[in-house]
């Protein structure tokens, strides 16, 4: 009997040339068993290895029963009882099965191509890589090693074969590949293509890693700008080079140089009417101040200066401060620490008759009221702030307002209203140059607002695709935790620990802010699902205490309710 298993790019099984319908894999563990055998050496494993991968928390007897069910349903899905055998504790595909996998096809061709170094062989091998290993199972730890190994093998084939565009598709921040294409464009006298390639590199580095191009890449870009026989470089091209150099200084710890260059560049962008570049230069300026521990002072002075001078550029200036403002709101001292400053900002904006300034101050005041549990007051601030953001044509600010209003709807149990607000926000988020930040935040709400198991699963998968290695860490926290909680409640515990471990690493940035409390709450939900009531109660109690300290009564009350639900029944 012939059996083919595809794992690269998607999961599919073909028996005698006929693909097993996806609906046949009704039991996730049945599909997971086939996947695990497909990627294992000789396609065989000891039953204890499988039990440890799938059911580490269960005792041996329960895990053994679960394994027997998984084998049964895998056989039934593939329509043949004898495809999977169990012999002397070894689970394997039957010896008489003619088994082939796309992984083995690719590995054999890739190793041969790397030995020969032949460009055509490299391209043929690369064509056999159908995509990342089992992309819908990103958070299963037992796939980490094989997935990374196969992706690195693919990258080696691309590099050896000089398939630079495909390497960039795999690793958009690979500067060697980007520079190779820039150099090829320069050699052909195509300045426009070299500039386009640099802009792509610059954008991907910013989106995925929050950094700028290296010195070598910037110098190559400046050679493109100075290419003989071409017209003079445009102002925006030179401004982008200056922003890139400012980031180089920032990453080298030369904060004063970075700040000076960022200010000069922002002034040039301002004079040229380049709103996005104003925001990008402002972001560099904000980061330098943050590194020096003086961002709140900079934010206040920037706010005052811009609302009084150029109200039309206020949204662009403060787009650059978005993530730092979120960081400030998540301070360990709680939202109350900036309440007085927010009132001052509103007074400054009103005195200056600044629509954009009032919109931003209203957003901050609405967020503070929401955290304090004053939902009606928060809704009043935020509704007015949305109107003002529309008047100021401030896309990013309006998205944040709608996000907060959706959180209020969720706090009231109005998932349908939250869903409507999220959909309204998504259109603006996609148009903003900060879309990679804003979409992460909205997707967290989409997970929480989903009304059916199918919609929850779809929302989590969409969120996972947004969590690229360089995704903004502060903006990703809500999504990571929301997905972990939803998966726990759906009984998918094997995907939870990894997500919460990643979130815990990021939460350390706040040194005790609300995300630390949210993590304790999520851990409590996880422990409760694992029937560990003692640890669940302790986690909920810790979360409630932390929320109380932060002045978040609704969050505290929710955790106290979870504690009551986790308490053993009287007499139990």
C-alpha positions in Angstrom: 0.0 0.0 0.0 1.3 3.4 -1.0 1.3 6.2 1.6 2.5 9.8 1.0 2.6 12.4 3.8 3.0 16.1 3.1 4.2 18.3 6.0 5.9 21.2 4.3 3.5 24.1 3.8 0.5 22.1 4.9 -0.5 18.7 6.3 -2.0 16.2 3.9 -2.0 12.4 3.6 -2.5 10.4 0.5 -3.4 6.7 0.6 -3.0 4.9 -2.8 -3.0 8.4 -4.4 -6.2 9.5 -2.8 -6.0 12.4 -0.3 -7.6 11.8 3.0 -10.3 14.5 3.5 -9.5 17.1 6.1 -12.8 16.3 7.8 -11.6 12.7 8.5 -9.1 14.1 11.0 -11.8 14.8 13.6 -9.5 13.9 16.4 -6.5 16.3 16.7 -4.4 13.6 18.4 -4.9 11.2 15.5 -3.5 13.8 13.0 -0.7 14.7 15.5 0.3 11.0 15.8 0.7 10.8 12.0 2.6 14.0 11.9 5.0 12.9 14.7 5.7 9.6 13.0 6.3 11.3 9.6 9.0 13.6 11.0 10.7 10.9 13.2 13.8 8.9 12.1 12.6 5.6 10.4 9.1 6.8 11.2 9.0 4.9 14.5 8.9 5.8 18.1 8.6 4.2 21.5 5.2 4.6 23.0 6.6 6.5 26.0 8.2 9.1 23.6 4.8 9.8 22.1 3.1 9.9 25.5 5.7 12.4 26.8 5.2 14.6 23.7 1.4 14.6 23.8 0.4 14.0 27.4 3.3 15.0 29.8 0.9 15.9 32.6 -1.0 12.6 32.6 -0.1 9.5 34.5 1.1 6.5 32.5 -2.2 4.7 32.5 -4.3 7.7 31.3 -1.6 8.6 28.7 -1.6 5.0 27.4 -5.3 5.0 27.0 -5.1 8.3 25.1 -2.4 6.9 22.8 -4.5 3.8 22.0 -7.4 6.1 21.0 -5.1 8.2 18.9 -3.9 5.1 17.0 -7.4 3.9 16.5 -8.7 7.2 15.1 -5.5 7.6 12.9 -6.1 4.2 11.4 -9.8 5.0 10.8 -9.0 8.3 9.2 -6.6 6.7 6.7 -9.1 3.9 6.0 -6.8 1.0 6.8 -6.3 -0.7 10.2 -2.8 -2.1 9.3 -1.1 1.1 8.3 0.1 1.8 11.9 1.4 -1.1 14.0 2.4 -1.4 17.6 5.1 -4.0 18.2 7.0 -4.4 21.5 6.1 -0.9 22.6 7.2 0.6 19.2 4.6 2.5 17.3 5.4 2.7 13.5 4.0 2.6 10.0 3.8 -1.0 8.9 6.9 -2.4 7.2 5.0 -3.4 4.0 3.8 0.2 3.5 5.5 2.1 0.7 6.0 5.3 2.6 7.2 8.6 1.1 7.3 12.1 2.6 7.9 15.5 1.1 10.4 16.1 3.9 12.6 13.2 2.7 12.4 14.3 -0.9 13.5 17.8 0.0 16.3 16.7 2.4 17.8 14.3 -0.2 17.8 16.9 -3.0 19.1 19.7 -0.7 22.0 17.7 0.6 23.1 16.7 -2.9 22.8 20.3 -4.1 24.9 21.6 -1.2 27.6 18.9 -1.9 27.8 19.9 -5.6 27.2 23.6 -5.3 25.5 23.5 -8.6 23.1 26.5 -9.1 20.6 24.5 -11.1 20.5 21.7 -8.5 20.0 24.2 -5.7 17.1 25.7 -7.5 15.5 22.3 -8.1 16.0 21.4 -4.4 14.5 24.7 -3.3 11.4 23.9 -5.4 10.8 20.9 -3.3 10.5 23.0 -0.1 6.7 23.5 0.0 6.8 25.9 3.0 7.4 25.9 6.7 6.9 22.6 8.5 3.3 22.2 9.7 2.5 25.9 9.8 -0.8 25.4 11.7 1.0 23.8 14.6 3.4 26.6 15.4 3.2 26.3 19.2 3.8 22.6 19.5 7.3 22.3 21.1 8.1 18.9 19.6 8.1 20.5 16.2 10.6 23.3 17.1 13.7 21.3 16.3 12.6 19.7 13.0 11.1 23.0 11.8 14.2 25.0 12.5 16.5 22.3 11.0 14.5 22.2 7.7 14.2 25.9 7.4 17.9 26.4 7.9 18.6 23.7 5.3 16.4 25.5 2.9 18.1 28.8 3.6 21.5 27.2 3.0 20.3 25.9 -0.4 19.0 29.4 -1.3 22.3 31.0 -0.2 24.4 28.5 -2.1 22.2 28.8 -5.2 22.3 32.6 -4.9 18.5 32.6 -4.9 18.4 36.0 -3.2 14.8 36.9 -3.8 13.6 33.6 -2.3 15.9 34.0 0.6 14.4 37.4 1.3 11.0 35.9 1.1 12.1 33.5 3.8 14.2 36.0 5.9 13.1 39.6 4.9 15.7 41.0 7.2 18.7 39.1 5.6 20.9 42.1 4.7 23.4 40.0 2.7 20.6 39.0 0.3 19.2 42.5 0.1 22.7 44.0 -0.5 23.3 41.4 -3.3 20.2 42.6 -5.1 21.1 46.2 -4.5 24.6 45.7 -5.9 23.1 43.8 -8.9 20.8 46.8 -9.6 23.7 49.2 -9.3 25.9 47.2 -11.6 23.1 47.4 -14.1 22.8 51.2 -13.6 19.3 50.9 -12.1 19.3 53.3 -9.3 15.6 53.2 -8.8 15.7 49.4 -8.2 18.6 49.7 -5.7 16.6 52.4 -3.8 13.5 50.3 -3.9 15.4 47.3 -2.5 16.9 49.5 0.4 13.4 50.8 1.2 12.1 47.2 1.4 15.0 46.3 3.7 14.5 49.3 5.9 10.8 48.6 6.2 11.2 45.0 7.1 14.0 45.7 9.7 11.7 48.2 11.3 8.6 46.0 11.3 10.2 42.7 12.4 13.2 43.8 14.5 12.6 47.4 15.4 16.0 48.4 14.1 17.5 50.0 11.1 19.9 48.8 8.3 23.6 48.3 9.0 26.3 50.7 8.1 27.3 48.7 5.0 23.7 48.7 3.7 23.3 52.5 4.2 26.6 53.2 2.5 25.5 51.1 -0.5 22.2 53.1 -0.5 24.1 56.4 -0.5 26.1 55.1 -3.5 22.8 54.5 -5.3 21.7 58.1 -4.5 25.0 59.4 -5.9 25.0 57.2 -9.0 26.4 59.2 -11.9 24.1 59.8 -14.8 21.0 59.8 -12.7 19.0 62.8 -11.4 19.5 64.2 -7.9 18.1 62.2 -5.0 14.7 63.3 -3.7 14.3 64.8 -0.2 12.4 61.7 1.0 15.3 59.5 -0.1 17.9 61.6 1.8 15.6 61.8 4.8 15.3 58.0 4.9 19.1 57.7 4.8 19.4 60.1 7.8 16.8 58.1 9.8 18.8 55.0 9.1 22.0 56.6 10.3 20.2 57.8 13.4 19.2 54.2 14.2 22.8 53.1 13.7 23.9 55.6 16.4 21.0 54.5 18.6 22.0 50.8 18.3 25.6 51.8 19.1 24.7 53.6 22.3 25.5 57.0 20.9 22.3 58.5 22.2 23.2 62.1 21.9 24.2 61.7 18.2 21.1 59.7 17.5 18.8 62.4 19.1 20.5 65.2 17.3 20.2 63.6 13.9 16.6 62.6 14.6 15.7 66.2 15.5 17.4 67.5 12.3 15.8 64.9 10.2 12.3 65.5 11.6 12.7 69.2 10.9 13.6 68.4 7.3 10.6 66.0 7.0 8.4 68.7 8.6 9.5 71.3 6.0 8.9 68.7 3.2 5.4 67.9 4.4 6.4 64.2 4.9 4.1 63.0 7.7 5.3 59.5 8.0 8.9 60.5 8.1 8.1 63.0 10.8 6.7 60.1 12.8 9.6 57.8 12.1 12.2 60.4 13.1 10.1 61.1 16.2 10.1 57.4 17.1 13.9 57.4 17.1 13.9 60.5 19.3 11.5 58.8 21.7 13.7 55.7 21.8 16.8 57.7 22.7 14.9 59.4 25.5 13.6 56.1 26.7 17.1 54.6 26.8 18.2 57.6 28.9 15.2 57.3 31.3 13.6 60.6 30.3 10.8 59.7 27.9 7.9 61.0 30.0 9.5 64.5 30.1 10.2 64.4 26.4 6.6 63.3 25.7 5.2 66.3 27.7 7.5 68.8 26.0 6.8 67.4 22.6 3.0 67.5 23.1 3.1 71.1 24.3 5.4 72.2 21.4 3.5 70.6 18.6 -0.1 71.3 19.7 0.9 75.0 19.9 2.8 75.1 16.6 1.5 72.6 14.0 -1.7 70.9 15.0 -1.9 69.2 11.6 1.3 67.3 12.3 0.4 66.2 15.9 -0.9 62.7 14.8 2.3 62.0 12.9 4.5 63.1 15.7 2.7 61.0 18.3 2.5 57.9 16.0 6.2 57.7 16.8 5.4 57.6 20.5 2.7 54.9 20.3 4.5 51.9 21.8 6.3 54.0 24.4 3.0 55.5 25.5 1.6 52.0 25.9 4.7 51.0 27.9 4.1 54.0 30.2 0.5 53.0 30.7 1.7 49.6 31.8 4.0 51.0 34.4 4.4 49.1 37.7 2.9 52.0 39.5 -0.3 51.7 37.5 -2.2 54.1 35.3 -2.9 56.5 38.2 0.8 57.6 38.0 0.1 59.5 34.8 -3.5 60.7 35.5 -2.4 64.2 36.6 -0.1 64.5 33.5 -3.0 63.6 31.2 -5.2 66.3 32.7 -2.4 68.8 32.1 -2.1 67.7 28.5 -5.8 68.2 28.0 -5.5 71.7 29.4 -2.6 72.5 27.1 -4.6 71.2 24.1 -7.7 73.2 25.0 -5.7 76.4 25.5 -4.1 75.8 22.1 -7.5 74.9 20.5 -5.8 71.8 19.2 -8.2 69.1 17.9 -5.5 66.5 17.6 -4.1 67.3 21.0 -7.6 67.1 22.6 -8.1 63.7 20.8 -4.9 62.3 22.2 -5.4 63.6 25.7 -9.0 62.2 25.6 -7.7 58.8 24.6 -5.3 58.7 27.5 -7.9 59.9 30.0 -10.4 57.3 28.6 -7.8 54.6 29.1 -7.1 55.7 32.6 -10.8 55.7 33.5 -11.2 52.2 31.9 -8.4 50.8 33.9 -10.0 52.3 37.1 -13.2 50.5 36.3 -15.2 53.7 35.5 -16.6 52.3 32.2 -19.2 55.0 31.7 -16.7 57.8 32.2 -14.2 56.0 30.0 -16.8 55.6 27.2 -17.7 59.3 27.4 -14.0 60.3 27.0 -13.4 57.7 24.2 -16.5 58.5 22.2 -15.5 62.2 22.1 -11.9 61.2 21.4 -13.0 59.1 18.4 -14.9 62.1 16.9 -11.9 64.3 17.4 -9.5 61.7 15.8 -11.7 61.6 12.8 -11.6 65.4 12.6 -7.8 65.4 12.9 -7.5 62.5 10.3 -5.5 60.6 12.9 -5.8 56.9 11.8 -3.6 55.3 14.5 -5.2 57.2 17.3 -8.7 56.3 16.1 -7.8 52.6 16.0 -6.6 52.8 19.6 -9.9 54.5 20.7 -11.9 51.8 19.0 -9.8 49.2 20.6 -10.5 50.7 24.1 -14.2 50.9 23.3 -14.2 47.2 22.3 -12.5 46.4 25.6 -15.3 48.2 27.4 -17.9 46.2 25.4 -16.1 43.0 26.4 -16.1 44.0 30.0 -19.9 44.4 29.8 -20.3 41.0 28.1 -21.2 42.5 24.8 -19.2 40.4 22.4 -21.3 41.4 19.4 -20.6 45.1 20.0 -16.9 44.4 20.5 -16.9 42.6 17.2 -18.5 45.5 15.4 -15.9 47.9 16.9 -13.0 45.7 15.9 -14.2 45.5 12.3 -14.4 49.3 12.2 -10.9 49.6 13.5 -9.4 47.0 11.1 -9.9 49.2 8.1 -8.0 52.1 9.6 -5.3 49.9 11.1 -4.5 48.4 7.7 -3.9 51.9 6.2 -1.6 53.1 9.0 2.2 52.8 8.8 1.9 51.3 12.3 -0.4 48.5 11.0 2.0 45.8 12.3 1.5 47.1 15.8 -2.2 47.9 15.6 -3.3 44.6 14.0 -1.7 42.7 16.8 -3.7 44.5 19.4 -7.0 44.2 17.5 -6.4 40.5 17.0 -6.2 40.0 20.7 -9.7 41.4 21.0 -10.9 39.3 18.1 -9.9 36.2 20.0 -11.8 37.4 23.1 -14.8 38.5 21.1 -15.2 35.3 19.1 -18.6 33.7 19.8 -18.1 30.1 18.6 -15.3 27.5 18.9 -14.7 27.7 15.1 -14.3 31.5 15.2 -12.0 31.3 18.2 -9.8 28.8 16.3 -9.8 31.0 13.3 -8.9 34.1 15.3 -6.0 32.3 17.0 -4.6 31.1 13.7 -4.8 34.6 12.3 -3.1 35.9 15.4 -0.3 33.3 15.1 0.5 34.5 11.6 1.0 38.0 13.0 3.4 36.8 15.6 6.5 37.0 13.5 9.9 36.7 15.3 10.2 40.5 15.3 6.6 41.4 16.2 6.4 44.4 18.6 6.6 42.8 22.0 4.5 45.2 24.1 1.8 45.2 21.4 1.8 41.3 21.2 1.2 40.7 24.9 -2.6 40.8 24.8 -2.7 38.5 21.9 -0.4 35.9 23.5 -2.4 35.8 26.7 -5.8 35.9 25.0 -4.8 32.9 22.8 -3.4 31.0 25.7 -6.6 31.5 27.8 -8.9 30.6 24.8 -6.9 27.4 24.1 -7.0 26.4 27.7 -10.7 26.8 27.8 -11.0 24.7 24.6 -8.9 21.9 26.2 -5.9 22.4 23.9 -3.4 22.5 26.8 -0.4 21.3 24.9 -0.2 24.7 23.1 -0.6 26.8 26.2 2.7 26.5 28.2 4.8 27.7 25.3 2.7 30.8 24.7 2.7 31.7 28.4 6.5 31.2 28.7 7.0 33.6 25.8 4.6 36.1 27.4 6.4 35.8 30.8 9.7 36.7 29.1 8.2 39.8 27.6 6.3 40.8 30.7 9.6 41.3 32.5 9.9 44.6 30.6 7.2 46.1 32.9 8.7 45.0 36.2 5.3 44.3 37.8 2.8 46.1 35.6 -0.7 44.7 34.5 0.7 42.1 32.2 2.4 40.4 35.1 -1.0 40.2 36.8 -2.7 39.0 33.6 -0.1 36.2 33.4 -0.8 35.1 36.9 -4.5 35.0 36.0 -3.8 32.9 32.8 -1.6 30.5 34.8 -4.5 30.1 37.2 -6.8 29.2 34.4 -4.2 26.7 33.1 -3.7 25.1 36.5 -7.5 24.8 37.0 -7.8 23.1 33.6 -5.1 20.7 34.8 -7.1 19.9 37.9 -4.4 21.5 40.1 -6.8 23.5 42.4 -4.2 24.5 44.9 -1.9 26.1 42.4 -4.9 27.6 40.6 -6.1 29.3 43.7 -2.7 30.6 44.5 -2.3 32.1 41.0 -5.8 33.7 41.1 -5.0 35.2 44.5 -1.7 36.6 43.3 -3.4 38.1 40.2 -6.2 39.7 42.3 -3.6 41.2 44.7 -1.6 42.7 41.8 -4.7 44.1 40.1 -5.7 45.7 43.4 -2.3 47.3 43.8 -2.5 48.7 40.3 -6.0 50.1 40.9 -7.9 47.9 38.5 -11.0 46.8 40.4 -12.8 45.1 37.6 -9.9 42.9 36.9 -9.5 42.2 40.6 -13.1 41.3 40.9 -12.9 38.9 38.0 -10.0 37.1 39.6 -11.8 36.9 43.0 -14.7 35.3 41.1 -12.3 32.8 39.6 -11.0 32.0 43.0 -14.5 31.3 44.2 -15.1 29.0 41.3 -11.9 27.1 41.9 -12.7 26.5 45.6 -13.5 22.8 46.5 -17.1 22.2 47.2 -18.0 22.0 51.0 -17.5 18.5 52.2 -15.4 17.5 49.1 
